[in-house]
């Protein structure tokens, strides 16, 4: 039995199995004088079985998220190339950046921009071989996590801290790294505080906690009083509820008092123009979402020409990889805070065959304080 005779995709797995197989086929035994290390407690033994085919989610889009349907199909399990690893997914979240595209209708495959799991095989190479058996977070804008297995370059994997279960790291990338990027962008603009809309979201709640740690001022804009209550419980200091009369005057007063020159808007439509209107000359409104379902409109050209204000798009991956060292510095803040710190999330779990049912419930009842998580470890 020699690993060299096996396909590249199986080398790392074979090495682990040959080293750790005891009389019962489990790690933690001693055989031939070799004491085998115990498997990590958060890695199920089933993670080491690699089938020829796997389950993958197919999404049937609809303008109404409550009408979106999903089904599982059997596809070939991918094989890692040199320098890549094969990951058995444990959990993956549904983000607005995932389901936003589904509103246009049509059928979607290879979905899911982030997730976490266990490396079960290497395609060869020292970096890939070193990850076999370890928990990792993965992210890819083209989709990678709504399936049982996926391949990734070893250099693109985020090794999870010791003791952090993959399911707790399912949302490790999109929201936490966006939170760090927003705060760092505000610092670069030398604004002592900023406005954030859709602030009761999971990202908004992370920002409340992160800004407290960073000493950054934050004005949270929400639609409803119950959303404000959620933020108050987290220690938010400044909250503007747009369902209340006079909210624009309240926002203008806070902008003046806190000397705000930056806003981050997840809504777009006419909302970005409203924010730009309350900001002083020379300010910037960054648009990073389109929750209104509308493109930008109603912008006062005078704000742009005479007040030298700016509306700019902002995308986390673009920010993250635009300068050397940003990814490393952001990871140092995010990864230790995933389990119970500012970067932790509140999940609603769903079996892979029931994701569309849970999505329909949230689309009807609201997403506030909830993030849907696909549990591949339940298959």
Order of alpha helices (4+ residues) and beta strands (2+ residues): alpha-beta-beta-beta-beta-beta-alpha-beta-beta-alpha-beta-beta-beta-alpha-beta-alpha-beta-alpha-beta-alpha-beta-alpha-beta-alpha-beta-alpha-alpha-beta-alpha-beta
